[in-house]
């Protein structure tokens, strides 16, 4: 194992080094003497209950955060942060942020970043000079989450911090903030940070440049700085370099050729991912080597990169793989062929309308509007499998752009009234993408009717999509539709409606959001709190091998409890990994298998200070508090996910199985171990 990879694994597994918050919570929940844990249990249970209901208990959490046992103060502060503004306020944690105990200050700083109250910025800025490194680190991270450009200058100053992790988190926080005209200067600061720093600072600098380039593809500044790391000793740094180069609209693809032959599979994957955007002429040997690569992630990435490969051999290989025995190869081949030559692909791809695997037909539905194959699109939009119809529904805006409106209009109406909630949700999303000039007189009515049609649904997807459409449309009629949703039975819908009314229509209706409904019972809260003192693992038996994870019951008690209940009920068995992004994550937990399904309830986010290093396991979300059964495991470090997705586990055995996973691989069984 290289020193660089070891560094990032350590950052993922030993996140308590970033501050004392994780250690303090673990001490309160699992490592304290048994008598002390039992004495704290009723309070821990009450905190869990209030946090789950997004309710401060008429000041209970504020009082706990301001006085009493130090560990419980930190736990209450975290609960306030998770509940968030406007129910909780930055002022609730002002005293904790000035407490003599470093762990309490660190906990308050982290919580303020999660809370989302803009008033927290003024409280956090002085903490960048705190005597405790953990508090400085948490303050830097929190400022990055709060999106205030006034934090940029203090964060740039924090790059000179003597502690590597504080400086590194300041660097990552900066990329989250809109730089405006300062991007070029920031890129130069990052380059100096890279050239003169330790291995940890180098990694943070390149990650900053890569993410900044993704956010600003039109700029050459991050690209011109990141090329300095092409030959870095750390393979993960080289991988981020490859990705950063590819993200630039005007990138020089020459370095990608050498990176495509790198000894490390992660670097090769990112190089081919970037070559998908920036093909290189007269380099067929590069692509052929990738296609023959023994690592499946590299082979699939190189197959996708053939979309931009000008060599005639590329088209031959793609056409061959349209008949590949593995469905994922057929999917990638059809997408790449469609991107190469629309006219040639139209006839060549039509036979896939009859492919026996639904996911292949779904991918065909997504590319068909751009191929201007109206008959194929209409056929797939009426497919017997709702997952194929959902894929077609999401492309309604493109269908209106490319096909005869008199044929697409009745199709859209059918999809908006489909029996499947996820098809209706996709149709509403597709219509919301229509440009203003193509919207009809009944544009708003689509969303208001879509919302009403979704009221009997067990899940909120269609109603949330309807709200998103109303927000995009704007105007008085849209506002009235959003106000109607304030009476919805779902907390998620009510909160989203209140956010839209605040952001789009300058109306404050948060007092009407109320308490979050929950499917957890009193005994669930007690069991989840008790489990925090145990060692809990999950073993995944898959068609590709077995891997095992440790579950962080102290850091994400209700998330782990939910996962354990699902696994023991067999509701995670016989699924497929419906999403595998080479070099990023593998994702599962969807009973539908298309990424849209889950149980008929939602669990709240439990953001914590664990880090998304290699093998981190997190909850998949479509927004705050939308977790259910879908989860993911990382193949490489992903610092931009820190503080945004509940991290509730870590791969402890079989990371090589995770790294070699192919989309569509079946999970045979998930087994829980608890002691």
N, C-alpha and C positions, 0 to 999 in steps of 0.2 A: 504494500500500500504506500502511495506517495505521501510525502509530508503535507502536501496541499490538501489531499483528500482527507487525511487524518485530521487536519485542522478543522475542516468543515463538518466532519462527523462529530467532532468534539463540540463545536458550536451548537449543533443540533441537539446533542444529548445532554450537555452540561449548561443549559440555559440559565441556571441559577447564577452563573458567573456574571451575567449582565446586570445583576442587582440582587437584592436579598428577598425579592418578593416570592419567587417560586419556593425557595427554601423555607421562608416563613410560613407560607400556606401549607407546605408539606408537613412542617413541624406541628402546625395547629391541627391538621387533619389526620396525619398518619404516623408521625415519628415521635410525638410527645408521649410521655408515660401514659399507660392505659387509664389510670384513674383520672388524669387530667383530660384525656380525650372524652371519657364518659361524662365528666362534669360539663364540658363544652358542648356536648352533643345537642341538647335542646336548642341552644342558640344557633349552632351550625344548621340545624334543620329549619329553624325559622328564617335564617338568612336565605337558604336555598328556596324556601317557599315564596318569600317576597321577591327574590330575584327572578324566579320563574314566572311570576305574575306581573312583573315589571311594575312593582308597587313598593314604595319606601316604607309602608306601614305607618303612615301618619308620623313620620319622624324617627321611627325605630332605628333605621339604618344610619341616619345622620347622628343619632346619639351614640350608637356603637362605634362609629368612625371617629368620634371626638373624644371618647374616654374609655377606660377599662383596659382589659387585657390587650397587649400589643398585637398578638396574632389575630385576635378577633377584630381589632381595629383595622388591620390590613384587609381582612376578609370583607368587612363591611364596606370599606372604601372601594374594593374591587366590585362589589355588588352594585354600588352607586354608579360606577363607571359603566358597567354592563347594561344597567337600566337606561342610562343615558339621558341627555337633555330632550325635552324641557322638564321631564319629571324630576330629574336630579339636576343640580346646579353646581357650577364651579366653586361657588362660595361654600358649599357643603364640605369641601376638602381643604379649604384654605388653612385651617389650623393644623391639619395633618401634614401639610406640605412644609410647615415651619417647625415640625416637631423635632426635639433633640435626637430622637432615635432614627438612624439612617434608614432602617428597613421601613419605617412608617412613611418617611418622606418619599422613598422610592416607590412604595405601593401607591401613594397618593398621586405621584407624577404619572405612573402608568395608567391609573384609573382616569385621570383627567384627559389623557389622550383618547381613551375609549369613549368618554362621555360626549364629546362632540360639542361642547359649549364654547363658543368663541371667546368668552370672557376668561377662559383658562390660560390663554396665551400670556397675558400680563403676569399671571401667577407663576408660570413655568419658566419664563426667561431668566429670572435670577437664579434658578436652580441649575442652569448651565455652568455656574461657577461654584456649585456646592462642594463642600470639602469631601463628600463621599462620591466615589466613582460610580457606584450603582445608581445613585440619584441623578448624577449628570447624564448617565446613559439613558435612563428612563425619560428624563426631561427632553433630551434630544429626539428620541423616538416619538414622544407625544407631540412635540411641535410639528413634526412632519405630517402627522395625521390631521392636524387642525387646519391646514390649508390657508394659513395666513402669510402673505408674502413678507410681512414685517419681520418674520422669523428668519429670513434668509441670511441677513447680515450677521446676526448672532450665531447662527449655525456655521457659517463660513469661519467665524472666529474659533468655534469649537473644534475645527479641524486641526488646530494646533495643540489640542489637549494631549497631555503626556500619556494618557491611557489609550491603547490601541482600540479597544472596543467602544469607548466613548467617541473617539474621533470617527470610527467606522460607522456608528449609528448616526452620527451627525451627517456624514456623507450620504447615507441612504435616505435620511430624512429630507435632504435638499432636493433629491430627484422627485419627491412627491409634490413639491411646490412649483408653481408655474414661474419659470425664470424670466419670462419676458425677454428683453434685449440682453440679459445677462448670461445667456446660455454659453456663449463663446468663452467668456471669462471663467465660468464655472468649469467648463471642460479643461481649460488650462490649469486651473487649480487642481482638478482631479489628476491630470497628467503629472503635475509636480508631486502630488500625494503618492502616485504610483512609483515615480522614479526615485523618490527619496525615502520610501517607507519600508516597514517590516512586511513579511508575507501577508499578515492579516490586513494591513492598510492597502497593500497592492490589490488584494482580492476585493475589498470594498470599493476601491477606486474604479476598477474595471467594471464591477457590477453597476456602479453609478453611471458610468459612460454608456454601458449597454442599455440600461433602462431609459436613460435620457434620450438615446438615439431612437428607441422604439416610440417614445412619446413625441419626438420631433423628427420624423423621417426626412423632412425637407432640409434639415441643417447638416452641414458637413463638419461642424465643430466637434461633436463627439466622435465621429468616424476618424477624423484626422488625428485625434489623440489616442484612440483605442488601438490603432495599428501598432503602437509601440509594444503591445503585449502579445503579439503574434507568437513569439518564441518563449513566452514565460515558462518557468519550470513547473508551475502548477497546472495540471490538465484542465481543471475546472475554470481557471482564469482564461486559458486558451479557448475553451468552449464558449465562454461569454464573449470573448473577442470575436469569434466567428459569428455569433448571433448579432452582435452589435454592428459589425461590418454589413451584414445582410440587411439590417433594418434601415440603412441609409438609402434614399431614393437614387442617389448618384454614386453609389459605392464603386470602388475599384475591386472587381472580383478576383484579381490575381492572387491575393493571399489565401483565398478560399480553396484554391487548388491544392496548395501545400497542406492546409489544415484538413482537407478531405482524406489525406493519407496519414494523419496523425496516429500514433500508437494507441491513444485512448479512444474508446468507442464514443464517449460523450462529445469529444471534439469533432469526430467524423460526422456524427448525427447533426450537430449544429452547422457544420460546414455545408452539408447537403441541404439542410433546411434553408440556408441562405442562398445556395445555388438555385433553389426553386424560384427565387426572385430575380437572380442575376445569373443567367446562364453564361457559359463560356464556350466560345467556338473552338473547333478543332481539338477538343479535349475528351473525346469519347472514351478513351482509356480510363480517365478519372471516374466517369460514371460507371463503366463496366466493372471496375474494381469495387465500387460501392455496391453494385447489384449482386456481386459474388461474395460480399462480406459475410463472415460467419455469424456476426451479431445481427439478429433480426431487425433491431431498431435502425441500424445503419442501412440494411438492404431496403427497408420500406422508405426511409428518408431519401435514398438515392432514386428509388422508383418514382417518388413524387417529384423529385427535381428534374425528371425528364420532360416535364411540362415546358421548361425553358431551354432544354438542350437542342441546339439546331441540327445535330447530326441525324441523318436519315435512319441510322440504327435505332434511335430512340423511339420513333414511331413504330418500328417493327417490334421492339421489345414490349411496348405498351399494348399493342394489339394482341400479342401472344398472351400477356397476363390477364386479358379480359376473360380468359378461360381458366385461370389459375384455380387450383383446388381450394385454396384458402380465400374466403370471401373478402377479407381485408385487402388482399392484393387486387382483386377485381375492382373494389371501390376506388382505390388509389389510381389504378390504371385508367378507369373511365374519367375520373376528375382531371387527370393530367392530359389525356387525349382531348377532352373538351376545351382545355385551356390552350392547347397547341394550335388547333385548326378546327374552327367551328363547323365549317362546311363539310370537311372530311369526316368529322366525328359524328355528325348527325345520323347518317345512315349506318355507320359502323356500330353505334351504341344502341340502336333501336332494339336489337334482339334481347338486350338486357331487361326490357320491360317484362319479360317472362322469367327472369332469374328466380330460382326457388328460394333464395334468401332475401328476406324483406329489406335488410340494410343496404343491399346492392341497389334494389329498386328505389329506396329512399334517396341515396346519393344521386341516382340518375334523375330523380324528380328535381333535385336542387340545381342541377346544371342545365336542365332542359330549356328553361326560358331563354338563357343566353344562346342556346343553340337554335332558337326560334323553331323548335319542333312542337307545334301546337298540339298535334294529335297525341304525341307521347305524353305531354304534360297533362292533358285532359284525362287520358287513360289512368295515369298514376294518381291523379287527384281523386279518382274514384276507386282506388285500389281497395281490396277487401281488408287489407291490414291497416289499422288506424295509424300505425307509425309511419307508413308510407304517405297516407293522406296528410298527416301532420307536417311531414317534410315539404310536401307540395304547397300546403297552406301558408307556410312561412315565406314562400316565394311569390305571393300574390302581387306584390308591387312590381316585381320584374315581369310577371305575366301580363299585367295591365300595360306595361311598357312595350312588350314585344308581340302580343297576340291581339286578335280581334276583340274589341271591347264587348260586342254583343254575345260573345261566347264566354268570356271570362266573368262577366257580371253575374249571370245565373250560377256559375260555378262558385263564385265567392259567397253568394247567398246560401248555397247548399252547405259549404264548409262552415259558415257562421252558425248554422243550425245542426251541425253534426252531432250525433249521439255521444261522441267521445269529447270529453272536456279539453283534452290536450290538443285535439285538432282545432277546436274553436279558439283556444288560446293562441295557437300559431296563426290562425286566420286573422285574428284581431291584430297580432303583431305585424303581420304582413301588410294589412291595410294601413296601419299607422305609418308605414314607411313611404306611403304615396306622397310625392311632392305636391305642394299646394295647388299647382295648376292642373293636376289630374284628379283632384278630389271632387266628388259629385255633391249635389245638394243634400244627399242623405249621409254624408260622411260622419257627422256627429251621431246620427241615429244608429249607425252601425255599432258604435261603442256603447251607447245607452241601452240599446236592445241586447247587445252582447253581455252587458253587465246583468241585466234582468234575467236573461236566459241562464246565466250561471248561478243564480241564487240557490237553486236546489242542489248544486254540486257539493260533493263531500270535500273537495279541495278548492282552493281559491284561485287557481291559475287563470281561468277565463276572466274573472272579475278584476284581478290585478292587471291583466293585459288590457282590459277595457279602460281602466283608470290611466294606464300609460298612454293609450291612444287619445283620451280626453286631454291629458296634460300636453301632448304634442300639438293637438288641434287648437287649443286656446279659445277664447271668446266666452260670451255670457252663457250660451247653451252648454258648452263644455263645463263651465264652472258649476252650473246647476246640477249637472250629472255627477260631478265629484261630491257636491254637498249631499246628494242623495246617498252616496256610499258611506257617509258618516254614521248611518244607522245600521251598517252591516253587522252580521253576527260574528264576524272574524276580526280579531284584534289587528292582524296584519293588514287587512283591507282598510280598517278605520285609520290606522296610523299612516298608511300610505296616502289616503285621502287627505288627512290633515297636513302631511308634508307638501302635497301638491297645492293645497289651498294657501299654505304659507309662501311657498316659493314662486308660484305662478300668479296668484291672485291677491297676495298681501292680506290674507285672512288668517286669524289665529283661532283654530278650532281644537287645539290639543286638549283642552279641558274635557272635550267630548269623547276622546279616545278610550278612556276607561282602562280597566284592568284586563290583562291578557288572559284568555281562557286557556286551560291546560287539561291534558288527559291524565296527569300524574295525580296519585292519591296520597294521603298523609303517610302511608306506609312506604311509598316510593321514596319520599324525601328522606325518611329515616334510613332506609336501606342504602340509598346513595351516599349519605353522610357516613354510615358505618363502613361502606366499601372503601372509602378513602384511606383506611388504615390497612388495607390488604394488598397483596400483590395479585394483579389480574392480568391474564394473557389471553390472546386469541390465536388459534392456529388455523391457517387457510390451506385446505387441501385443494389444489387446482390440477387441471389437466397438464400443466407444465411443471408441477412440483409443489412442494409445501414451503410456506414461509410463516413466521410467527411474529406477533407484535406484543409489546407490553402496553397495557392501557393505563392512562394517567388518571386514575380515579380521584386523586386529590386535586388536580388542576381543572378537571372538567367532569364533576361528579354526575350530573344529570345526563350529559352526553354519553358517558361510559355506561351508565345505568340503562339508557335507552338501547345502546348497542348490545349490551348483554342480553336484554329481554328479547330483542329481535333475533339474535343468534341462537338463543336457547329455544326459541319457538320455531327454528328452522327457516326463518324468513329471509336469511341471507344465503341460503343454500341454493344450488342449481341456477345461479345467475351467471351472466357473462360479464367480463370486463368490457363495458360498452364504450369506454373511452380510454385510449392509450395514446399519449402524446410523447413520442420518443424524446428522452432527455428532460422531460418535465414530470408528468404524473401518470399513474394508472388509476382508473376510477370505476367503482362498482356500487352495488347496493340498490339498483333500480330494478324492480320487478318487471317493468315494461321492456327494459333493455335498450331504450333510445335516449336516456338521459333526462327524461321529463317526469318519470314516475316516482312513487314513494308511498308512505303510509298516509291515511286520512287524518293526519295531525301534523303539527310543526313543533319543534323544540327550539328553545331559545339559545342564542350563541353564548358560549362561555369562553370568551377570549382570555388568553393568559400569556405569560411571558416565555413559554416554550418557543423554541426557534425552529423554523422550517429548514432543517439541514437535510442530509441524505436519509431517506427512509422515514421521514416524518409522516404521520397519519392524521389527516384533518377531515372536517365535515365539508361536503360540497354544499354550496349555497346559491340562491338566486337573489340574494339580498339579505339584510340583517334579519335574524331570527327565522330563517326559512329552512333550517335543517330538518331532516327526517331520517332516511335510511341510507342516503348516498354518502360515500366516503372516498378518499383518495390517499395514495401513498406517493411520496416524491422519489424521483430517481436521482435528482441533483438538488443542491441547496436552492431555495427560492425565498430569499429575504423579503421580497415585496409582498409575500403572503402573511408575514408576521403581523399580528395584531388585526388581521382582517377575517381570518377563518379559524374556527375552534380547532386547536391542535390537541388531540386526545390520545395519541399513541405514538409508538416508535418501533420500527422493524428491528428485531433483535436477532433473528435468524432468517437466512434465505434472501438477503438483499439481491443476490444474483438472480433469483427467480423473478423478483420485482423488475429488475433491469431488463430482462429478456422477454417480458410479457408481450404478447401480441393481442391486439384488439379482437374480441370475440372469444377469448379463452374462457372456459367454463370453471366456475368455482363449484366444487363438488360438495364441500362441507366446511362450515366454520364452527370450531369447537372452543368453548370458553374454559379456561383454567383459573381457579381462584383459591388463594390460600392466605 
